[in-house]
């Protein structure tokens, strides 16, 4: 009788260890997704911080482009006020389009294109756009890993029991980003 009791204790202990392992794995993957998205936001913030400097330099050369400068400021404000991932992505997409228009305007001002400050900021902005792409990819990889684990047995039981997200959303480009930006003159 004592042997059965000992075996049950060992069995319960082993099951407990597996439960802890699966739970901790889901917590780890959930945090990785959140951390990855935070890094995407970090790089978006870097871009949002660079834009006012770029606008100020362009403003000096292109005084009649006032409407565009207002749009840049409004888009940046929308991004900073966005709460959800979807809102942030929509605002970031709007910033992408405005930056395209801003850089198109620069083509009309040869002196601006030769400005050291402008060239430096343009390089920083290009580097930041590359960082955004890299961080979006890392975020999607973290989401893919979480979703794969959350849907696998026995993890899916723990997802339901402990209230984890059944599935995380991938970053997806908006429909608007599929179209080239409209350049207004």
N, C-alpha and C positions, 0 to 999 in steps of 0.2 A: 504494500500500500504506500509506503514511503517513497518507493521508486517512481510511482505514478505521479505523486505530488511534486516530486523534484522535476520530472519530465514536463509537467504542465507549467511549472514556474519558468523553466528554461524556454519553453515554447512561447509563453506570454512575453518574456523578455525579448526574444528574437523578433516577435511581431512588433513590439513596441519600438525596437531599434529601426525596423523597416519603416514604420509610420513616421518616426522622427526624420529619417533620411529623406523620404519622399516629400514631407512637409517642408523641410529646410531647402530642398532643391527647388521647389516651387517659389518659395520666398526669395531665394537667390535670383532666379530667373525673372521674377516680377520686378525686383529691384534693378536688375540689369536693363530691363526695358525702360524703366523710369529714368535711370541714369543716362541712358543713351539719348532719350528725348531731351533731357536737360542739357546735354551737350549740343544737340541741334539748336536749342533755344539760345545757348551761349554764343554760338557762331552767328545766329540771326541777330543777336544783340550787337555783336561786333560790327556787322554790316550796318545796322541802324545807327550806330555811333559814328561810322565813317561818312554816312550820307550827308549830314549837315555840313561837314567840312568840304565835301565835293561840291555841294550846292553853292556854298559861299564863294568858292573859287569861280565857278561857272557864272554865278550872278554878276560878278564884276565885268565879265565879258559880254554877257547876253542879257542886258537889262530888260529887253522886251519879252522875255520868256517867263514873265511873272506867273502865269497860270500854271505852268509846269512846276514851279517852285512851291506853289501852294499845294498842288497834288502830292508832291514828295512829302511835305510836312504832314498832310492829312493821312497818307498811307503809313508813315512811320508811327504816328499817334495811334492809328487803328491797331497796328501790330503790338504796340506796347500795352494797349488796353485789352487785347484779346485774352480770353481765359482758357478756352479749350484748344486742343490740338488742331481741330478743324478750323477754328477761327484764326489761329496763328498761321496756319498754312494758307488760308485764303488771303490774309493780309500780306504774307510774304510773297505770294504770287503777284499781288498788285504792285508791290515794291519792285519785283523783277521787271515788270513791264515798264514802270516809270524809269528805272535805271536805264533800260534799253533806249527809251526816248531821250533821256538826258545825254547819254553817250552819242546818240545820233546828232543831237544839236551841236555837240562839241565839234563834229566834223566840219561845221560851217564857220568855225573860228580857228584859223591856223595859229594865231598867237597863243590861244588857250592850249592847243595841242602841244605847243612847245614849252609851256610853263612847267618848271621843275616840280612845283607843288602839285599841280594837276596830275602830272605823270606819276608822281609818287603815290598819290591817293588812288589813281586808276589801277596801279599795280597792286596796292593793298586790297582794293575792292575785288580785283580778279582773283587774288589769292583767297580772299574770304569766300567768294562764290565756289571755288574748288573745295574749300573746307566744308561748306554747307553740303555739297554733293557727297563728300566722304562721310560726314556725320549722319546724313539721311540713310546712306547705305548701311552704316553700322547699326542704326536704329532698326532698320528693317531686318537685319540679321538677328538682332536680339529678339524682335517680335517673332520671327520665324522659329527660333529656338524655344521660346516660351510656348508658342502655339503647338509646336510638335510635342513637347513634353506634357502640356495641359490636356491634350487629347489622347494621350497614350494611357493604356491600362497599366497599373492601377492608379496613376496620377489623376485621371479624370474623376475618380471617386473623391479624392482629396480636394480637388477643385470645387466640387459641388458642396462637400461637407464644410469646408473652411471658407467658402465665399470668395474664392479667387475669381478673376475674370475668366470666363470660359474661353475667350479668344481676344487677343489684343489686335488693334487696328494697325495695318501697315501704313506707312507714308505713301500717299498716292498723289500724283500731280493732278491739279484741277483740270476741268474741261477747258477752261480759259487758257491754260498754259499750252494747250495743243495748237493754238493759233498764234501766228506771229503777231507781235504788238503793232497796233495801229499808230503810225507816226503822223501827228498833226503839224501842219505848218501855219 
